[in-house]
Amino acid sequence: MKRQSPKKCKLSVNVNKIATLRNSRGGNVPDVIAVCRDLISFGAEGITIHPRPDGRHIRVNDVYQISKLLKKINQARSKASKIEFNIEGYPNAEFFKFLKDTRPDQATLVPDPPDVLTSNAGWKLAENENKLRSVLRKVHGFGVRSSIFVDVFKFNTAEERALARLKPNRIELYTERYAQDYDSSARERKNSATAYARVATIAENLGIEVNAGHDLTSENVGYLLKETPQILECSIGHALVAEALYLGFKKTIEKYKKAMRSARV
């Protein structure tokens, strides 16, 4: 049997931190839209945003302006090289309005309460199954790909059964624990990666595709992708922006993409 080539994993850059920096001073420096344009020119294959009700980083206008930018850029691109737009957030009325108005490529559903600092938990699928079923129906009704945030360390048999019934297009593996274990020891790193690979395999067997995100860096992303070949997209923001303070965005994106490509050779 001919061995299949490893699947490519796309880099989607979360620009929330750029918006946070802008908002801390007022005005429009840095210009979030200009940064998105530059990130794409440097090799980013997607833009992720997570607007929150208090507008502390991505604002309502940003959502529409980024959508407009990506649609314009994609007019000159083939389907294979299309830049994807991923809106992440809690599925409330405002979130659904964003989806309806902009029709992004993907909606990543997270169980964040309004005041949370950052996404820090996966969905309890069995407990929220009815709610999520209704949410997925709305998301798919807009023609948008769905992705549900999942914590692999709380993924038991009940969660697996609920996922099989819900059948979102994708799940996103919540990787904070992996990042912590990666820096702990080789043994913890391996055990952690195995846990993520287990859930990714379950999803794959259900016909559900896999993304990953949270605390991924240019140092740890390669090992995760090597151990979990199902991952098709990594959404990375905080660490990438922090590294860019030293290297600049162009070299930083090149560094991430090199690590991601090397993992799939």
C-alpha positions in Angstrom: 0.0 0.0 0.0 1.3 3.4 -0.9 2.0 5.6 2.1 0.0 8.8 2.2 1.9 12.1 2.4 1.6 13.9 5.7 -1.1 16.5 5.8 -0.1 20.1 5.9 -0.9 22.1 9.0 -1.9 25.7 8.4 -0.8 28.6 10.6 -3.6 30.9 11.6 -2.4 34.0 13.5 -4.5 35.3 16.3 -4.3 39.1 16.2 -6.0 39.8 19.6 -2.7 40.9 21.1 -2.2 43.5 18.4 -5.6 45.0 19.2 -4.8 44.9 22.9 -1.6 47.0 22.3 -3.6 49.5 20.1 -6.3 49.8 22.7 -3.9 50.5 25.5 -2.9 53.8 24.0 -6.0 54.8 22.0 -5.8 55.8 18.4 -4.9 53.3 15.7 -1.3 52.4 16.4 -0.6 49.6 15.7 -3.1 49.4 12.8 -4.7 46.0 13.2 -5.8 45.8 9.6 -2.4 46.7 8.3 -0.8 44.1 10.5 -3.2 41.5 9.2 -2.2 42.4 5.7 1.5 42.2 6.5 1.1 38.8 8.4 -0.5 37.4 5.3 2.3 38.7 3.0 4.8 37.1 5.4 3.1 33.7 5.1 0.2 33.4 7.6 -2.4 31.2 6.1 -5.3 32.4 8.3 -6.3 35.2 10.7 -8.0 34.3 14.0 -9.9 36.8 16.2 -11.7 36.4 19.4 -14.0 39.4 20.0 -15.2 39.8 23.6 -18.2 41.7 24.9 -16.1 44.4 26.6 -14.1 45.1 23.4 -10.8 45.0 25.3 -8.9 43.8 22.2 -10.8 43.0 19.0 -13.6 45.6 18.5 -16.8 45.3 16.5 -15.4 47.4 13.7 -12.3 45.2 13.5 -14.4 42.1 12.8 -16.0 43.7 9.7 -12.8 45.4 8.5 -10.8 42.2 8.7 -13.5 40.3 6.9 -13.5 42.9 4.2 -9.7 42.7 3.9 -9.6 38.9 3.6 -12.3 38.9 1.0 -10.4 41.4 -1.1 -7.1 39.5 -0.7 -8.8 36.2 -1.6 -10.2 37.6 -4.9 -6.7 37.3 -6.3 -5.9 33.9 -4.8 -6.8 30.3 -5.8 -9.0 28.2 -3.6 -6.0 26.2 -2.5 -4.2 29.4 -1.3 -7.2 31.1 0.3 -6.6 32.9 3.5 -9.0 31.6 6.1 -11.0 33.8 8.6 -11.6 32.2 12.0 -13.9 33.8 14.5 -13.5 32.3 18.0 -15.9 33.0 20.8 -18.8 32.1 23.1 -21.9 31.5 21.0 -24.1 34.4 22.1 -26.3 36.8 20.1 -23.4 39.1 19.1 -21.3 36.1 18.0 -24.1 34.8 15.8 -24.5 38.3 14.3 -20.8 38.3 13.4 -21.2 34.9 11.7 -24.3 36.0 9.8 -22.8 39.3 8.6 -19.3 38.2 7.7 -19.6 34.4 6.9 -16.1 33.5 8.1 -14.5 30.2 7.1 -14.7 28.9 10.6 -16.4 29.5 13.9 -14.5 28.1 16.9 -16.8 27.7 19.9 -15.4 28.2 23.3 -17.2 28.0 26.7 -15.8 31.4 28.0 -17.8 33.4 30.5 -17.8 37.2 29.6 -15.1 38.2 32.1 -12.5 35.5 31.5 -9.0 36.7 30.8 -8.4 34.1 28.1 -9.9 30.8 26.9 -9.0 28.3 29.6 -11.3 25.3 29.3 -12.8 23.0 26.8 -16.5 22.3 26.5 -18.2 19.8 28.7 -19.8 18.1 25.7 -22.2 15.7 27.4 -23.4 18.4 29.8 -23.9 21.0 27.1 -25.0 18.6 24.3 -28.4 20.1 23.7 -27.1 23.7 23.7 -24.3 22.8 21.4 -26.6 21.0 19.0 -28.6 24.1 18.6 -25.5 26.2 18.2 -24.1 24.0 15.5 -27.4 24.1 13.6 -27.1 27.9 13.5 -23.4 27.9 12.6 -23.9 25.4 9.7 -27.0 27.4 8.6 -24.7 30.3 7.9 -22.5 28.0 5.8 -19.6 28.3 8.3 -17.4 25.4 9.4 -17.7 24.6 13.0 -15.0 23.8 15.6 -15.5 23.0 19.2 -12.8 23.6 21.9 -12.0 20.3 23.7 -9.9 19.5 26.7 -8.3 16.1 26.1 -7.7 15.4 29.8 -11.4 15.6 30.5 -12.4 13.6 27.5 -14.0 10.4 28.8 -16.4 7.9 27.3 -19.4 10.2 27.8 -17.7 13.0 26.0 -16.8 10.7 23.1 -20.4 9.6 22.7 -21.6 13.2 22.9 -19.0 14.3 20.2 -20.2 11.4 18.0 -23.8 12.6 18.2 -22.9 16.3 17.8 -20.6 15.7 14.8 -19.1 19.2 14.4 -16.8 19.7 11.4 -13.8 20.0 13.6 -12.6 20.1 17.2 -9.8 22.3 18.5 -7.5 20.6 21.0 -6.9 23.0 24.0 -3.2 22.8 24.3 -2.3 24.7 27.5 -1.6 21.5 29.4 0.6 20.2 26.5 2.7 23.4 26.6 3.2 23.0 30.4 4.1 19.4 30.1 6.5 20.1 27.2 8.6 22.2 29.4 8.4 19.8 32.3 10.3 16.6 31.3 10.7 14.3 28.3 8.4 11.8 30.0 5.7 14.3 30.7 6.0 15.7 27.1 5.5 12.2 25.6 2.6 11.3 27.9 0.9 14.6 27.1 1.4 14.3 23.4 0.0 10.7 23.6 -3.2 12.0 25.3 -3.7 14.6 22.5 -3.1 12.0 19.8 -5.7 9.7 21.4 -8.5 12.3 21.2 -7.4 13.3 17.7 -7.6 9.7 16.6 -11.1 9.4 18.1 -12.2 12.5 16.2 -10.6 11.2 13.0 -12.5 7.9 13.3 -15.7 9.9 13.7 -15.0 11.8 10.5 -14.2 15.0 12.5 -11.1 17.1 11.6 -8.7 18.5 14.1 -7.2 21.9 15.0 -5.1 22.9 18.0 -4.4 26.1 19.9 -3.4 27.8 23.2 0.2 28.4 24.4 1.8 26.9 21.3 5.2 28.3 20.5 7.8 27.8 17.8 9.6 25.5 20.2 6.8 23.1 21.1 4.5 23.1 18.1 6.7 20.8 16.0 6.6 17.9 18.5 2.8 18.1 18.8 2.3 18.0 15.1 4.7 15.1 14.7 2.9 13.1 17.4 -0.6 14.2 16.2 -0.7 14.1 12.4 -4.4 14.8 12.3 -3.9 18.5 13.2 -4.8 20.6 10.2 -4.5 24.1 11.7 -2.8 25.8 14.6 -4.2 29.1 15.9 -1.3 30.9 17.6 -1.3 34.5 18.9 0.3 35.3 22.3 3.6 33.5 21.9 4.0 34.5 18.2 3.5 38.2 19.0 5.9 37.9 22.0 8.6 36.3 19.8 8.0 38.9 17.1 9.1 41.6 19.6 12.6 40.3 19.2 12.6 38.9 15.6 10.0 40.9 13.8 6.8 39.3 12.3 8.4 38.2 9.0 11.2 36.1 10.7 8.9 34.8 13.4 6.3 33.5 10.9 9.1 31.9 8.9 10.3 30.3 12.1 6.9 28.9 13.0 6.2 27.6 9.5 9.6 25.9 9.3 8.9 24.1 12.6 5.5 23.1 11.3 6.7 21.9 8.0 9.6 19.9 9.5 7.1 18.0 11.7 5.3 16.7 8.7 8.2 15.6 6.5 
